[in-house]
Amino acid sequence: MRSERIRTKTGAPSPDMLVAAPWSRLERLLLTAIAIATLFFTLITPPFQAPDENQHYMKALLLSEGRVLAEQRGDLIGAPLPRAAVAFHGVDFPTDVPATLRRFDRTMLEQSPDADARRPGMAFAEFPNVASYAPSLYAPGAVGLYLGDALDLSRRDAFYVGRLVNAATGLLLLIGALQLLPFGRNALLATALLPTFAYQTGSLSPDAVINGLGFLGLALALRVGFMGATPARTAGLFVTAPILALAKGVYLPLMAAGLRWPQDRRDRRPWLLIGAMLVGAIGFILWMKFSGGSQALYHIQSRRTGETMMTAPLADQLAVVLRDPLAYGRVLISSVTERAPVYALQIVGRFGWNAILLPLIAYPLALLMLGAGVATGTGARFGIGQRLWWLAVAGGIALLIETAMYLTGTPLGADYIQGTQGRYFLPILPLILIALSPGRPIRGAPRLFAGAALLLLGVAAATVFDSFWVHGFITTDGMPPHDSLLRALLLPSPRW
């Protein structure tokens, strides 16, 4: 992508005169590839084989029936839902399976609809991990499930309609963000070309909405900050901010990327951005107040000991951090250092419930794709101060993500952070890539970018199809054992 700048009389570039260039054929090709990959994963991935998709399904189903809040029954957190839907997960496609080879086949899909009539009435469904999430995250999936119900489809078919509507929403948000970005379109495309994006968007996971809103919030902030405010842009900013905060409050500071340094004191755009973020924060607080502001505690398996433990109450964990901030700083550094390789694998693609690895050669291929995306350039020039500011914003959000997981997803007083996954960093990746990108493309970079991206998506598609439907897979933590380095490099992890 190229952007044009009209220079001032002094010869310095004027950000206010920046004009986004029209889409290139290469950009359209890559966007089409993202859409095709997303549709492929939507249809090929078996039910509930995206992380926590079973709980997301129950939460979306609750919303599709006109209810918003979960309820607590003793130690259980969830809601009464149609028994056929609960059994669609618990009986037909369970996720709590033994650590043995598991392979899906068409018979499983064909038999499921016939069982709906034998499952009348209601049953209590648990979804503690997502009970406190805002309903806006689940609106697209809920619309799909409602349409399936209205058309009298089976639970299986309604599930896939929910996936399709959720995926379409994620892709529309991506397209909107790409259209609004004043520069750095290649950076956003590079992020969306990572298989993890298409895989999560093609599921019933709210990641489709979270990532899309993160991209949209970033694009709007950069457009207002570097191309000026219009009534439509201002309205979009103040509508997007609270919806983004409700999606995940930790991503709200992405809008600070639109702040320019140094800033003309007479320019009112910084106050627009700050005001929008303030409105977003207020929206988040109001939702917490409406929903009772209660944190749902749940059991987790400690990644250190393997024991089943309870997450900590937020207030108690916060007291631990405030009592000794330096100790928490050491926990943060050690945990991030230890988990960085895992984050890298998950950002690129680790399918199922983080069980299936791509052929190992695909991960340096993804790095090549990202590097070529950076080398394709932003189409605009920026000083070192602006770039450092963008990196600081991204780093601050990464810190917020880790801290949020320590406060709400980790046992009390633990010396590690539990539950952070690489996909949580997808919304901030475009900003990092923009900060690293030169103004003009390096010769040959666009074609290398496109070639590496298409090859990576092809490898990911083959990995998912083979692992779920042909060879089967084993759910295992860490790196699966392998007898041949060549096999590990060229084949997906279930074939090692």
N, C-alpha and C positions, 0 to 999 in steps of 0.2 A: 504494500500500500504506500502511496505517496500522498503527502499533504503539502500544500503550498503556503508560503509565507510572503506577505508583502512587506518590504523593508521600509523602515522610517527614514527620514532625511539624514539621520546620523549613520545609517547603514546597519543599525541593530535590528534584529528580527522583532516584529511586533506580534505577540501572542494573540492580541485581539483581532488580528486580521487573518488568522490561520483558517484555512478552508480545507475540509476533508475531501480527499480525492474520491472519484467514483470507484466502484468495485472493479477489480481486475478479473480476468477470466480465471486466473489461478485461484483467487480467493473464492470465487463461486464454485470452482471444482472442489476445493477443500471443504467448504460448507456442505456441499452435496454429500461428500464422503462421510462427514460427521452425522448427517441425517440418516444415511443408509446404515451406518454402523449402529446407530441408536435403535433403529427399527429392527435390525437383525438381533441385537441383544434382547429387545423387548419380547420377541417371539421365540427365540431359541433358549433363553435361560429358563430352566424349570421354575415352577412356583416356589417362592420363599428362599431362593438361592442368592439373594443379595443380602448383605448384613442387616439384621433386624427387620427384614421385609415382612415377617409374620406379624410383628407388633405394629408396624406401619399400616399393614392391611386392616388390622382390627381397629386402629384409631381412625382410619379413613372411613371404614364401614360405620363406625359410631356417628361420624359427621354426616354421612349419607342418609342416616335415619333421622336427622334433625336434632341430634344431641351433641353437646360440645364437651362437657366435663366428664372425666372418669369418676369412679367412686371407689371407696375402700371397704372391703369386707374382711375384717380381721387383718391378716398379713397380706391379703391379696389386693392388688390395685388393677382395676380394669373396668369392665362394664358387661351387662348381659347382652348377648348378641344372638342372632339366629344360630341354632345348633349346627345346621348344615355348613355354615361358614366356618365355625370353630373346628368342625371335624375335617373340613377341606384342608386345613393345615395340620391339625393334630393327628389325623388318621391317614389321609391320602398322601400328604407331602410333609411328613414330620421333619423337623430340623434337629431334634435331639436323638441322633442316630449313633450307633457304636462306631468306633474307629476302625471300620473295615471297608473294603472296596464297595463303593456305591455307584450304580449306573442307572440312569433313567431310561425308560422306553415308552413307546407310544401307548402301550396297553394301560399304563398308569393314568395317562391323560384321558383315554377313552372310557375308562371305567368310572372315573370320578363323578361325571354328571348323573349317572344312573343311581348313585347313592343318595342324592339330595332328598328324594321323596321319602327315604327311610330314616331321615333325621329331622323330625318335626320339633317344634318348640324352640326354647331359648336355652342357652348355656352361658355361664360366666367365663369371659375371655380375659386373660391377663395381658397387660401391656405396660408394666411399671416404668420401663426405661423411657417411654415417650408420653407418659400420661400428662405431663405438664406442658407439652409443646402446644403452641398456638394453633388454632384450627386453620388459619390461613395457609399453613404449610401443606395441609392435607386436602384443601379445596379441590384441586384438579383431580386427584385420585378419587375423592368422594363423588365428584360429578360423574366420573366414569362408572363407578360402582352403582350409583343411582340410575344411570341410563341402562345399565345391565339389568337391574331389578325391574325398571319400567318396561323393558322389552321382554321380561319373563325369561331371561337367559339363566343358564345354570351358574352355580357359584364359580366354576372354572372359567366359563366364558366371560362373566362379569368381571372377574379378576383381570383378564387380559384387556378388556375394554378400559378398566381403570389404569392399567399400565400405559396403554396407548394415549389416553388423554393426558396423563402425567408427563409422558415423554414429549408430546406435542407442546405442552406448556413450557417445558424446559428449553426446547429448541426455539420457540417463539421469543422467549426472554433472551436467549443467546443472540438471535438475529437482531432484536431490538438494541442490544448492547453494541453489537458490531456496527450497526447503522449510526449510533450516537457517538461512538468513539471519534474524537477529533484527530487522533494519531494512534499509532501502535496497534492497528488492527491485526497484524501478524502475531503479536504477543498473545492476544486473546484466542486467535485461531489455534496457535500452538498448544495452549492449555486445553482447549476443547478437543484437540486431536489426540490427546492422551486417552488410551482405552478406558481408563477409570471413569472419565467423564461420560462417555457413551453408555457404559455398563450401568452406572448409577442412574443416569437419566432415563434409561430404558426399563427401570424397575418401578415399584410403588414407593420407593424411598423418597422422602422430602428433599433429598439432595438435588433433585431436578429443579425444585423451586429455590432452594438455598443458593446453589451455585448460580442459577440464572439471575436472581435478585442481587447477589454480590457483584456479578458482572455489570448488571444494569446500573446499580448504584455508583460503581466506579466510573462507568462511561458518562453518566449524567454529571457527576462531580467534575470530571475533566473537561466536559463540554462547557459547563458554566464557568469554570475557572479559567479556561484558556480561549474560549470563543465568545464569552459574554453572556449575560442573562437576558432572556426574553420571557414574556408572561408564560408561554408554554413550558419552557425549560424550568422556570421557577416552580410552577405548579407540579411538574413531574418530580422535581427534587423533594418537595414537601409531601408528596404522596408516597414516593418510593422509600424515603427514610424510615417512617414508622413500620412499613411492611417488612423492610429489611431487618429492622430491630426485632420484630416479632419472629422472623425466621431464625436468626441467631444474633443476639445482641453484640457478640464479639466482633461481628463484621461491620457494624455501624461506622467505626473509625475509618473504613475504606474511603468515605467521602472526604476525609481530610486530604486525600491525594489531590483534590482540586485547588488547594491553597498554593499560591505562587509566592516565591521568595526571591528578591524583595518585592513587597506589594505596595502599590500606590495607596497612600492613606485615604485618598478621595474615592477609591474603588470600593463599592459596597458588596462585591461578590464574596469576600471572606465571611461577612456577616450572614449572607444567605446560606452558605455552607454550614457555618456554625449553628445557625438557627434551625436548619433542617435536621442536623444531628441531635439538637436539643429536643425537637419535636419527636424524633424517633425514640429517644431515651424516655420521654414522658409516656409515649405509647406503650413501650415495654413495661414500664412501672404500672400503668393502668391495667394491663393484661394480668400481671402478677397479682394485683389487688383483686381483680374480678375472679380469677381462678382460685383465690384463697392463698396464693403465694406460698403454697406448701411444696416442699421438695419431696419427691417420691424416692424413698430409699429402696435399693434392690441388691440382690446377691450377685457377686462377681467371683470369678476364679482369679486369685492373685497370680500375676505373671511372675512373681518372684518365688512363691512357695507352692503354687498349685492348689492351695487350700481355698475352699469356698468362704468368702468373707462378705460382710455388709459394707456398702458405701457409707461414708460419714455424713452426719448432718452438716449442712453448709455452715451454720453458725459455729459449731464446734471446730470444724476444720479451719475456718477463717481465724478463729482464736489461736490455733496452733501457728498459723503463718504470722500473725501479728505479734505473737509472743517472741518469736525469733526469726525475723525476716532474713537474716544472713543464712540461717540453716535452710530456710526454704530456697534461697538462691542456690545453695549447693545441691539441693535435691533437683532443682530445675536443670542446672548445668549437667549433672551426672545422668539424669534421665534422658535429656535430649541427646546427649552424646551417645548413650547406649542405644537409643531407639532410632537414630538418624538413618541407618541403613534400611530399617524396616519401613520408615516413612517413605524413603525413596522408592522402594519396591511397590508400595501401596499407591503412591501418587501415579505411577505409570500404569500398573494393573496387576492386581492379585484377586482372582475371581472367587465366586462362592462366598463363603464366610471367611475371606482372607485365607483360603486353603490352597488355591490353584495358582501356581506361578507360571508365567510365560517362559518360553525357552530363554535361558540366561542371556543369549546374544541380543534379545529384544531390548534389554535395559540400556546397554550402551547405544543401541539404535535410537531409543527414545531421547537419550542425551544428545545425540547427533541432531535429531529433529529439532529439539529445543534450541540448540546452538545455532542451527541454520535459521530458525525462526528469528532469533535475536539478530543474526547477521543480515536479515532481510531489511532491517532498519525501521525506524518509526515514521520517517517522512518529515521530521521536524527536529530542530536543534535545541538542546537544553544544556544549561550549565551544570557544573558539578554539584552546586548547592541544591538545585532542584532534584537531581538524581539521588543525592544523599537523603533528602527529605522523603522521597518515595520509599527508599529502602528502610528508613526509620519507621515510617507508617506500617510497612509490611512486617518489620521485626516486632513492632509493638503489638500488632494483631496476633502474631504467632505466640507471643508471650501471654496474651489474654486467653488464647485457646488452651495452652498448657495449664494456665492457672485455673481456668474454668473446670477443666477435667480433674485437677487436683481437688478442687473444692466440692465437686458434685459426683465424681465417679471413682474416687480412690478411698481405701480404708483410712480410718482416722489415724493421723500422725505417721503415715507411711513414709519411708525414705525413698519413694519412687512415685511416678505419676502413671496412673492406670487409665487405659481406655482411649488415649489419643490415637487417631488413625491418620495415615497420610492424606486421605481424601479431604480431611478438614482444611488442608492448606490450599486446595484448588482455587478458592476465590481470591487469594492474595498473589497467586503465581503470576497472573498477567501484569500486575504492577511491578513485580520484581523484574520480569523480562523487559518491560518498557524502560525501566531505570538502567538496564544494562545494554540497551540497543543503541547502535549508532544512528545518526540522522539519515544517512543514505545507505542503500543496500550494498553489500559487498558482492562483487561479481560472482555469479553462479549460485549465490545463496538461495534465491527463491526456488529454483528448480530442485536443488538438493533438499530444501525444506519440504516441498511437495512430495518428492519421491520417497523420502524417509518416512513421512507421515502415512502415506498410502500403504507402504510395506508394513509398517507397524500395526495399522488397523487390520490388515489382512492376516497377519500372524495371530493377533488377538482373537479374531473371529474363528480361525481354525482351532485355536487352543480351547475356546469355550465349547464349540461343537464336539470336538473329540473327547474332552474331559467329562462332559455331562452325558453324552448320548452314545459314544462309541467305546471308549476304553474304561471309563469310570474314574473315580478319584477317591482319595482318602483324606478326611479332615485331620490335619495335623498342624501343630504350631511349629514355628521356626522353619528352617530349611530342610526339606525332605532328604533322606539319604539317597545317594546315587552311586552306582557302580562304575559309571563311565562319564568322564568329563565331557566327551563329545556329545553324549546323549543329553546331558544337562544343558549344554550350550544350544542344541538344535531342536530339542523336544520339550513339550510342557511337563511340569513336574510330576503328574500322575504316571508318566511313562519312564521315569528315572529308575 
